[in-house]
């Protein structure tokens, strides 16, 4: 958890409300801090990072977990690329638990998990494909993503479950860029599991030129 | 659907989720087949298509047609084998570790489980497995991980995958997270990764039956969490063979309603 004081919102260089179920992206310059605010609580935010200079270099969930030695994203987690480089750090976190092993929802996986009636529901993978297309990137560029505010405990038995989010309204997580990155978000539209409390809601993204404290 | 309030739909979805979870984590594991014995499941000589020994530190690329299988053998019980794979006709469809864990409600793999693609289809079925100690979470070694472990950059899985991908006209953008066989990684209660060395045995093998036409890359490098110094390991053996056709009561096809659907969607691709 972060004990750092909240920065002055008027110092922010950017602030935007991402509507429920929608994607968002922006170039985050090295040194800038992105805050994601879970406005109403229990809202999963799927995220991907690409090196702005060469997007073939991108966030790698497995390399991040290997370097960290543990399975969850939290305050202090260093986000590592597929070239072993530090892309960004988690510099504040009032939620305490984020996932990077459960991937993102898709029409295809929804149909498998919840039945064919869920195939024609909007999904994170659809958001990612459309948002990535703005940068010349495509489905092949979707890798295992971060899931901010999503609670996926992995038990010693291996049991792997998306459970009710522990994030309450107003929780935030700060990500400070260590290189210029394309930061891509899907504000998760999933209504078939508890990651969004079965009710997707908006989130706010705020960018400061300096870390929050 | 018509006439239901948002709250009623949410409640129905929550109930369905709880039912699926109970099935996935309570009934399914009990119904999975027993692990294969180390001296079990001989391959009929006439079924063998090819055989390859991959030296420590190296990789091989294997094309598997639907219905063929690949046996991966770790003769000395010291190796780990990291695997990525693509659908032969569309390399944007890959092995997806996250969906593999999520759909089966478990980050573990053993006999009776399957490996899924990002398109809701089954790529591989674990039709035989003596080990049940495999890793979906941490992935293979990289230049930096070998430097940190051994004081020098050694041959590693990341570069093996790049080399194999390049020979198919693919590149860094096409390399997904990997599954590592014979890598006994689990989590402690605090979420830290633990290496369970006692779960590796000489002669361990796993048989992967292809449910789609696939291109697989296998890298024989020590897993980054393997504490052996100097690096342990040895050659691994790959045996490509014609698998017995999957019966309708095939254990891999019938573990859960989710997996039955994933097989339906896969079969449609080839119908």
Interface residues (C-beta under 8 A of the other chain):
Chain A: X56 X57 X60 X61 X62 X63 X65 X66 X69 X70 X71 X72 X82 X83 X84 X101 X102 X103 X104 X106 X108 X109 X111 X112 X113 X114 X115 X116 X125 X138 X139 X140 X141 X142 X143 X144 X154 X155 X156 X157 X158 X159 X160 X161 X162 X191 X192 X193 X194 X198 X199
Chain B: X6 X9 X10 X11 X13 X14 X16 X17 X20 X21 X25 X91 X92 X96 X97 X98 X99 X101 X102 X103 X104 X105 X106 X107 X108 X116 X118 X119 X120 X121 X136 X137 X138 X139 X140 X142 X143 X144 X145 X158 X171 X172 X173 X174 X175 X176 X177 X178 X186 X187 X188 X189 X190 X191 X192 X193 X224 X225 X258 X261 X262 X265
